[in-house]
Amino acid sequence: MPALGLPFVIAGALKIVYDLAILAAFRSLRPPEEKKPSTSSPAAAAAPAERRSGDGAPE
């Protein structure tokens, strides 16, 4: 009877291996929200400040 749970153990182990492979493959990739803005363009640096001050939300 203990062998009935074996497929679940195998599936769990495969998922762990899969998750670790995905982590290793994309560890250095950052989403666009986390990338630092370039300082070469003054307009790009001013955009976040304009958006924050003009959204109408109380601070």
PDB file of N, CA, C and O in Angstrom:
ATOM      1  N   MET A   1       0.793  -1.219   0.000  1.00  0.00           N
ATOM      2  CA  MET A   1       0.000   0.000   0.000  1.00  0.00           C
ATOM      3  C   MET A   1       0.835   1.284   0.000  1.00  0.00           C
ATOM      4  O   MET A   1       0.384   2.278  -0.569  1.00  0.00           O
ATOM      5  N   PRO A   2       2.021   1.318   0.604  1.00  0.00           N
ATOM      6  CA  PRO A   2       2.792   2.563   0.592  1.00  0.00           C
ATOM      7  C   PRO A   2       3.179   3.006  -0.816  1.00  0.00           C
ATOM      8  O   PRO A   2       3.482   4.181  -1.024  1.00  0.00           O
ATOM      9  N   ALA A   3       3.176   2.103  -1.771  1.00  0.00           N
ATOM     10  CA  ALA A   3       3.569   2.450  -3.138  1.00  0.00           C
ATOM     11  C   ALA A   3       2.512   3.290  -3.845  1.00  0.00           C
ATOM     12  O   ALA A   3       2.782   3.827  -4.919  1.00  0.00           O
ATOM     13  N   LEU A   4       1.319   3.418  -3.276  1.00  0.00           N
ATOM     14  CA  LEU A   4       0.279   4.221  -3.924  1.00  0.00           C
ATOM     15  C   LEU A   4       0.633   5.713  -3.938  1.00  0.00           C
ATOM     16  O   LEU A   4       0.170   6.446  -4.812  1.00  0.00           O
ATOM     17  N   GLY A   5       1.422   6.156  -3.010  1.00  0.00           N
ATOM     18  CA  GLY A   5       1.827   7.557  -2.968  1.00  0.00           C
ATOM     19  C   GLY A   5       3.067   7.856  -3.789  1.00  0.00           C
ATOM     20  O   GLY A   5       3.470   9.012  -3.914  1.00  0.00           O
ATOM     21  N   LEU A   6       3.672   6.826  -4.346  1.00  0.00           N
ATOM     22  CA  LEU A   6       4.908   7.003  -5.108  1.00  0.00           C
ATOM     23  C   LEU A   6       4.756   7.964  -6.294  1.00  0.00           C
ATOM     24  O   LEU A   6       5.663   8.764  -6.521  1.00  0.00           O
ATOM     25  N   PRO A   7       3.667   7.928  -7.057  1.00  0.00           N
ATOM     26  CA  PRO A   7       3.535   8.896  -8.162  1.00  0.00           C
ATOM     27  C   PRO A   7       3.548  10.356  -7.687  1.00  0.00           C
ATOM     28  O   PRO A   7       4.055  11.232  -8.388  1.00  0.00           O
ATOM     29  N   PHE A   8       2.997  10.613  -6.514  1.00  0.00           N
ATOM     30  CA  PHE A   8       2.990  11.977  -5.988  1.00  0.00           C
ATOM     31  C   PHE A   8       4.389  12.411  -5.550  1.00  0.00           C
ATOM     32  O   PHE A   8       4.768  13.569  -5.725  1.00  0.00           O
ATOM     33  N   VAL A   9       5.140  11.491  -4.989  1.00  0.00           N
ATOM     34  CA  VAL A   9       6.520  11.790  -4.597  1.00  0.00           C
ATOM     35  C   VAL A   9       7.365  12.067  -5.836  1.00  0.00           C
ATOM     36  O   VAL A   9       8.164  13.002  -5.851  1.00  0.00           O
ATOM     37  N   ILE A  10       7.189  11.262  -6.864  1.00  0.00           N
ATOM     38  CA  ILE A  10       7.935  11.463  -8.114  1.00  0.00           C
ATOM     39  C   ILE A  10       7.555  12.796  -8.755  1.00  0.00           C
ATOM     40  O   ILE A  10       8.421  13.537  -9.219  1.00  0.00           O
ATOM     41  N   ALA A  11       6.254  13.098  -8.779  1.00  0.00           N
ATOM     42  CA  ALA A  11       5.801  14.364  -9.365  1.00  0.00           C
ATOM     43  C   ALA A  11       6.352  15.555  -8.581  1.00  0.00           C
ATOM     44  O   ALA A  11       6.763  16.551  -9.178  1.00  0.00           O
ATOM     45  N   GLY A  12       6.365  15.463  -7.266  1.00  0.00           N
ATOM     46  CA  GLY A  12       6.914  16.538  -6.444  1.00  0.00           C
ATOM     47  C   GLY A  12       8.396  16.737  -6.690  1.00  0.00           C
ATOM     48  O   GLY A  12       8.870  17.870  -6.775  1.00  0.00           O
ATOM     49  N   ALA A  13       9.129  15.642  -6.805  1.00  0.00           N
ATOM     50  CA  ALA A  13      10.568  15.735  -7.070  1.00  0.00           C
ATOM     51  C   ALA A  13      10.830  16.341  -8.446  1.00  0.00           C
ATOM     52  O   ALA A  13      11.739  17.156  -8.601  1.00  0.00           O
ATOM     53  N   LEU A  14      10.046  15.952  -9.434  1.00  0.00           N
ATOM     54  CA  LEU A  14      10.209  16.524 -10.779  1.00  0.00           C
ATOM     55  C   LEU A  14       9.904  18.018 -10.783  1.00  0.00           C
ATOM     56  O   LEU A  14      10.580  18.787 -11.467  1.00  0.00           O
ATOM     57  N   LYS A  15       8.892  18.432 -10.026  1.00  0.00           N
ATOM     58  CA  LYS A  15       8.554  19.851  -9.968  1.00  0.00           C
ATOM     59  C   LYS A  15       9.670  20.650  -9.299  1.00  0.00           C
ATOM     60  O   LYS A  15       9.973  21.766  -9.723  1.00  0.00           O
ATOM     61  N   ILE A  16      10.275  20.093  -8.268  1.00  0.00           N
ATOM     62  CA  ILE A  16      11.395  20.781  -7.618  1.00  0.00           C
ATOM     63  C   ILE A  16      12.555  20.947  -8.591  1.00  0.00           C
ATOM     64  O   ILE A  16      13.159  22.018  -8.657  1.00  0.00           O
ATOM     65  N   VAL A  17      12.867  19.912  -9.337  1.00  0.00           N
ATOM     66  CA  VAL A  17      13.950  19.986 -10.327  1.00  0.00           C
ATOM     67  C   VAL A  17      13.608  21.016 -11.399  1.00  0.00           C
ATOM     68  O   VAL A  17      14.463  21.804 -11.803  1.00  0.00           O
ATOM     69  N   TYR A  18      12.363  21.009 -11.858  1.00  0.00           N
ATOM     70  CA  TYR A  18      11.913  21.969 -12.871  1.00  0.00           C
ATOM     71  C   TYR A  18      12.019  23.404 -12.345  1.00  0.00           C
ATOM     72  O   TYR A  18      12.525  24.284 -13.041  1.00  0.00           O
ATOM     73  N   ASP A  19      11.545  23.637 -11.128  1.00  0.00           N
ATOM     74  CA  ASP A  19      11.601  24.980 -10.549  1.00  0.00           C
ATOM     75  C   ASP A  19      13.038  25.468 -10.384  1.00  0.00           C
ATOM     76  O   ASP A  19      13.329  26.636 -10.642  1.00  0.00           O
ATOM     77  N   LEU A  20      13.927  24.594  -9.963  1.00  0.00           N
ATOM     78  CA  LEU A  20      15.329  24.980  -9.819  1.00  0.00           C
ATOM     79  C   LEU A  20      15.976  25.269 -11.170  1.00  0.00           C
ATOM     80  O   LEU A  20      16.830  26.150 -11.272  1.00  0.00           O
ATOM     81  N   ALA A  21      15.577  24.537 -12.203  1.00  0.00           N
ATOM     82  CA  ALA A  21      16.107  24.796 -13.547  1.00  0.00           C
ATOM     83  C   ALA A  21      15.637  26.155 -14.059  1.00  0.00           C
ATOM     84  O   ALA A  21      16.413  26.892 -14.668  1.00  0.00           O
ATOM     85  N   ILE A  22      14.371  26.490 -13.815  1.00  0.00           N
ATOM     86  CA  ILE A  22      13.840  27.800 -14.215  1.00  0.00           C
ATOM     87  C   ILE A  22      14.565  28.907 -13.443  1.00  0.00           C
ATOM     88  O   ILE A  22      14.933  29.930 -14.022  1.00  0.00           O
ATOM     89  N   LEU A  23      14.767  28.707 -12.154  1.00  0.00           N
ATOM     90  CA  LEU A  23      15.478  29.696 -11.345  1.00  0.00           C
ATOM     91  C   LEU A  23      16.891  29.924 -11.866  1.00  0.00           C
ATOM     92  O   LEU A  23      17.338  31.066 -11.973  1.00  0.00           O
ATOM     93  N   ALA A  24      17.586  28.857 -12.185  1.00  0.00           N
ATOM     94  CA  ALA A  24      18.955  28.981 -12.690  1.00  0.00           C
ATOM     95  C   ALA A  24      18.982  29.677 -14.047  1.00  0.00           C
ATOM     96  O   ALA A  24      19.899  30.449 -14.327  1.00  0.00           O
ATOM     97  N   ALA A  25      17.989  29.413 -14.889  1.00  0.00           N
ATOM     98  CA  ALA A  25      17.973  29.986 -16.232  1.00  0.00           C
ATOM     99  C   ALA A  25      17.680  31.487 -16.216  1.00  0.00           C
ATOM    100  O   ALA A  25      18.220  32.230 -17.036  1.00  0.00           O
ATOM    101  N   PHE A  26      16.832  31.937 -15.293  1.00  0.00           N
ATOM    102  CA  PHE A  26      16.386  33.331 -15.302  1.00  0.00           C
ATOM    103  C   PHE A  26      16.876  34.128 -14.102  1.00  0.00           C
ATOM    104  O   PHE A  26      16.340  35.201 -13.822  1.00  0.00           O
ATOM    105  N   ARG A  27      17.874  33.634 -13.390  1.00  0.00           N
ATOM    106  CA  ARG A  27      18.361  34.310 -12.193  1.00  0.00           C
ATOM    107  C   ARG A  27      18.874  35.713 -12.494  1.00  0.00           C
ATOM    108  O   ARG A  27      18.653  36.627 -11.699  1.00  0.00           O
ATOM    109  N   SER A  28      19.543  35.902 -13.606  1.00  0.00           N
ATOM    110  CA  SER A  28      20.138  37.208 -13.907  1.00  0.00           C
ATOM    111  C   SER A  28      19.182  38.140 -14.644  1.00  0.00           C
ATOM    112  O   SER A  28      19.509  39.312 -14.828  1.00  0.00           O
ATOM    113  N   LEU A  29      18.037  37.672 -15.064  1.00  0.00           N
ATOM    114  CA  LEU A  29      17.081  38.499 -15.796  1.00  0.00           C
ATOM    115  C   LEU A  29      16.231  39.306 -14.822  1.00  0.00           C
ATOM    116  O   LEU A  29      15.664  38.747 -13.883  1.00  0.00           O
ATOM    117  N   ARG A  30      16.141  40.603 -15.035  1.00  0.00           N
ATOM    118  CA  ARG A  30      15.349  41.475 -14.173  1.00  0.00           C
ATOM    119  C   ARG A  30      14.153  42.012 -14.952  1.00  0.00           C
ATOM    120  O   ARG A  30      14.273  42.282 -16.147  1.00  0.00           O
ATOM    121  N   PRO A  31      12.996  42.173 -14.298  1.00  0.00           N
ATOM    122  CA  PRO A  31      11.842  42.756 -14.977  1.00  0.00           C
ATOM    123  C   PRO A  31      12.089  44.234 -15.280  1.00  0.00           C
ATOM    124  O   PRO A  31      12.924  44.864 -14.630  1.00  0.00           O
ATOM    125  N   PRO A  32      11.381  44.789 -16.249  1.00  0.00           N
ATOM    126  CA  PRO A  32      11.598  46.197 -16.624  1.00  0.00           C
ATOM    127  C   PRO A  32      11.376  47.161 -15.457  1.00  0.00           C
ATOM    128  O   PRO A  32      12.000  48.221 -15.412  1.00  0.00           O
ATOM    129  N   GLU A  33      10.503  46.812 -14.517  1.00  0.00           N
ATOM    130  CA  GLU A  33      10.231  47.694 -13.389  1.00  0.00           C
ATOM    131  C   GLU A  33      11.443  47.838 -12.472  1.00  0.00           C
ATOM    132  O   GLU A  33      11.569  48.847 -11.777  1.00  0.00           O
ATOM    133  N   GLU A  34      12.328  46.856 -12.458  1.00  0.00           N
ATOM    134  CA  GLU A  34      13.489  46.893 -11.578  1.00  0.00           C
ATOM    135  C   GLU A  34      14.737  47.450 -12.248  1.00  0.00           C
ATOM    136  O   GLU A  34      15.749  47.656 -11.579  1.00  0.00           O
ATOM    137  N   LYS A  35      14.689  47.695 -13.538  1.00  0.00           N
ATOM    138  CA  LYS A  35      15.852  48.229 -14.232  1.00  0.00           C
ATOM    139  C   LYS A  35      16.008  49.704 -13.893  1.00  0.00           C
ATOM    140  O   LYS A  35      15.025  50.439 -13.797  1.00  0.00           O
ATOM    141  N   LYS A  36      17.260  50.128 -13.713  1.00  0.00           N
ATOM    142  CA  LYS A  36      17.527  51.524 -13.404  1.00  0.00           C
ATOM    143  C   LYS A  36      17.350  52.359 -14.667  1.00  0.00           C
ATOM    144  O   LYS A  36      17.782  51.946 -15.744  1.00  0.00           O
ATOM    145  N   PRO A  37      16.721  53.531 -14.551  1.00  0.00           N
ATOM    146  CA  PRO A  37      16.571  54.389 -15.736  1.00  0.00           C
ATOM    147  C   PRO A  37      17.922  54.921 -16.180  1.00  0.00           C
ATOM    148  O   PRO A  37      18.813  55.162 -15.365  1.00  0.00           O
ATOM    149  N   SER A  38      18.056  55.097 -17.483  1.00  0.00           N
ATOM    150  CA  SER A  38      19.314  55.625 -18.014  1.00  0.00           C
ATOM    151  C   SER A  38      19.407  57.110 -17.698  1.00  0.00           C
ATOM    152  O   SER A  38      18.404  57.823 -17.731  1.00  0.00           O
ATOM    153  N   THR A  39      20.594  57.566 -17.398  1.00  0.00           N
ATOM    154  CA  THR A  39      20.797  58.977 -17.056  1.00  0.00           C
ATOM    155  C   THR A  39      21.231  59.794 -18.259  1.00  0.00           C
ATOM    156  O   THR A  39      21.559  60.972 -18.118  1.00  0.00           O
ATOM    157  N   SER A  40      21.238  59.186 -19.446  1.00  0.00           N
ATOM    158  CA  SER A  40      21.690  59.905 -20.627  1.00  0.00           C
ATOM    159  C   SER A  40      20.652  60.903 -21.123  1.00  0.00           C
ATOM    160  O   SER A  40      21.009  61.882 -21.778  1.00  0.00           O
ATOM    161  N   SER A  41      19.384  60.680 -20.826  1.00  0.00           N
ATOM    162  CA  SER A  41      18.333  61.566 -21.302  1.00  0.00           C
ATOM    163  C   SER A  41      17.691  62.299 -20.125  1.00  0.00           C
ATOM    164  O   SER A  41      17.184  61.648 -19.212  1.00  0.00           O
ATOM    165  N   PRO A  42      17.696  63.630 -20.119  1.00  0.00           N
ATOM    166  CA  PRO A  42      17.053  64.364 -19.020  1.00  0.00           C
ATOM    167  C   PRO A  42      15.547  64.125 -18.969  1.00  0.00           C
ATOM    168  O   PRO A  42      14.960  64.139 -17.887  1.00  0.00           O
ATOM    169  N   ALA A  43      14.916  63.907 -20.114  1.00  0.00           N
ATOM    170  CA  ALA A  43      13.474  63.672 -20.138  1.00  0.00           C
ATOM    171  C   ALA A  43      13.129  62.355 -19.454  1.00  0.00           C
ATOM    172  O   ALA A  43      12.103  62.260 -18.781  1.00  0.00           O
ATOM    173  N   ALA A  44      13.960  61.354 -19.617  1.00  0.00           N
ATOM    174  CA  ALA A  44      13.703  60.059 -18.986  1.00  0.00           C
ATOM    175  C   ALA A  44      13.818  60.164 -17.475  1.00  0.00           C
ATOM    176  O   ALA A  44      13.075  59.497 -16.755  1.00  0.00           O
ATOM    177  N   ALA A  45      14.726  60.979 -16.986  1.00  0.00           N
ATOM    178  CA  ALA A  45      14.898  61.127 -15.546  1.00  0.00           C
ATOM    179  C   ALA A  45      13.770  61.945 -14.934  1.00  0.00           C
ATOM    180  O   ALA A  45      13.440  61.742 -13.765  1.00  0.00           O
ATOM    181  N   ALA A  46      13.166  62.866 -15.687  1.00  0.00           N
ATOM    182  CA  ALA A  46      12.112  63.719 -15.158  1.00  0.00           C
ATOM    183  C   ALA A  46      10.747  63.046 -15.199  1.00  0.00           C
ATOM    184  O   ALA A  46       9.841  63.480 -14.488  1.00  0.00           O
ATOM    185  N   ALA A  47      10.571  62.026 -15.984  1.00  0.00           N
ATOM    186  CA  ALA A  47       9.262  61.397 -16.141  1.00  0.00           C
ATOM    187  C   ALA A  47       8.686  60.847 -14.843  1.00  0.00           C
ATOM    188  O   ALA A  47       7.510  61.099 -14.578  1.00  0.00           O
ATOM    189  N   PRO A  48       9.429  60.114 -14.014  1.00  0.00           N
ATOM    190  CA  PRO A  48       8.826  59.591 -12.786  1.00  0.00           C
ATOM    191  C   PRO A  48       8.386  60.687 -11.822  1.00  0.00           C
ATOM    192  O   PRO A  48       7.355  60.535 -11.167  1.00  0.00           O
ATOM    193  N   ALA A  49       9.127  61.780 -11.714  1.00  0.00           N
ATOM    194  CA  ALA A  49       8.752  62.865 -10.814  1.00  0.00           C
ATOM    195  C   ALA A  49       7.465  63.522 -11.284  1.00  0.00           C
ATOM    196  O   ALA A  49       6.611  63.862 -10.465  1.00  0.00           O
ATOM    197  N   GLU A  50       7.313  63.706 -12.583  1.00  0.00           N
ATOM    198  CA  GLU A  50       6.088  64.302 -13.112  1.00  0.00           C
ATOM    199  C   GLU A  50       4.897  63.404 -12.846  1.00  0.00           C
ATOM    200  O   GLU A  50       3.812  63.882 -12.513  1.00  0.00           O
ATOM    201  N   ARG A  51       5.094  62.117 -12.990  1.00  0.00           N
ATOM    202  CA  ARG A  51       3.995  61.182 -12.794  1.00  0.00           C
ATOM    203  C   ARG A  51       3.571  61.171 -11.327  1.00  0.00           C
ATOM    204  O   ARG A  51       2.376  61.123 -11.034  1.00  0.00           O
ATOM    205  N   ARG A  52       4.526  61.215 -10.405  1.00  0.00           N
ATOM    206  CA  ARG A  52       4.192  61.186  -8.984  1.00  0.00           C
ATOM    207  C   ARG A  52       3.454  62.449  -8.558  1.00  0.00           C
ATOM    208  O   ARG A  52       2.483  62.369  -7.806  1.00  0.00           O
ATOM    209  N   SER A  53       3.896  63.604  -9.023  1.00  0.00           N
ATOM    210  CA  SER A  53       3.291  64.841  -8.561  1.00  0.00           C
ATOM    211  C   SER A  53       1.962  65.124  -9.250  1.00  0.00           C
ATOM    212  O   SER A  53       1.161  65.901  -8.730  1.00  0.00           O
ATOM    213  N   GLY A  54       1.710  64.525 -10.386  1.00  0.00           N
ATOM    214  CA  GLY A  54       0.496  64.841 -11.119  1.00  0.00           C
ATOM    215  C   GLY A  54      -0.571  63.774 -11.078  1.00  0.00           C
ATOM    216  O   GLY A  54      -1.521  63.843 -11.858  1.00  0.00           O
ATOM    217  N   ASP A  55      -0.459  62.781 -10.198  1.00  0.00           N
ATOM    218  CA  ASP A  55      -1.450  61.712 -10.220  1.00  0.00           C
ATOM    219  C   ASP A  55      -2.701  62.043  -9.420  1.00  0.00           C
ATOM    220  O   ASP A  55      -3.687  61.312  -9.513  1.00  0.00           O
ATOM    221  N   GLY A  56      -2.698  63.121  -8.635  1.00  0.00           N
ATOM    222  CA  GLY A  56      -3.888  63.537  -7.915  1.00  0.00           C
ATOM    223  C   GLY A  56      -4.097  62.816  -6.597  1.00  0.00           C
ATOM    224  O   GLY A  56      -5.066  63.100  -5.893  1.00  0.00           O
ATOM    225  N   ALA A  57      -3.226  61.902  -6.249  1.00  0.00           N
ATOM    226  CA  ALA A  57      -3.373  61.175  -4.989  1.00  0.00           C
ATOM    227  C   ALA A  57      -2.760  61.985  -3.857  1.00  0.00           C
ATOM    228  O   ALA A  57      -1.712  62.606  -4.036  1.00  0.00           O
ATOM    229  N   PRO A  58      -3.404  61.985  -2.693  1.00  0.00           N
ATOM    230  CA  PRO A  58      -2.814  62.714  -1.565  1.00  0.00           C
ATOM    231  C   PRO A  58      -1.539  62.039  -1.093  1.00  0.00           C
ATOM    232  O   PRO A  58      -1.408  60.817  -1.170  1.00  0.00           O
ATOM    233  N   GLU A  59      -0.611  62.830  -0.611  1.00  0.00           N
ATOM    234  CA  GLU A  59       0.676  62.266  -0.174  1.00  0.00           C
ATOM    235  C   GLU A  59       0.716  62.084   1.310  1.00  0.00           C
ATOM    236  O   GLU A  59       1.722  61.621   1.848  1.00  0.00           O
TER     237      GLU A  59
END
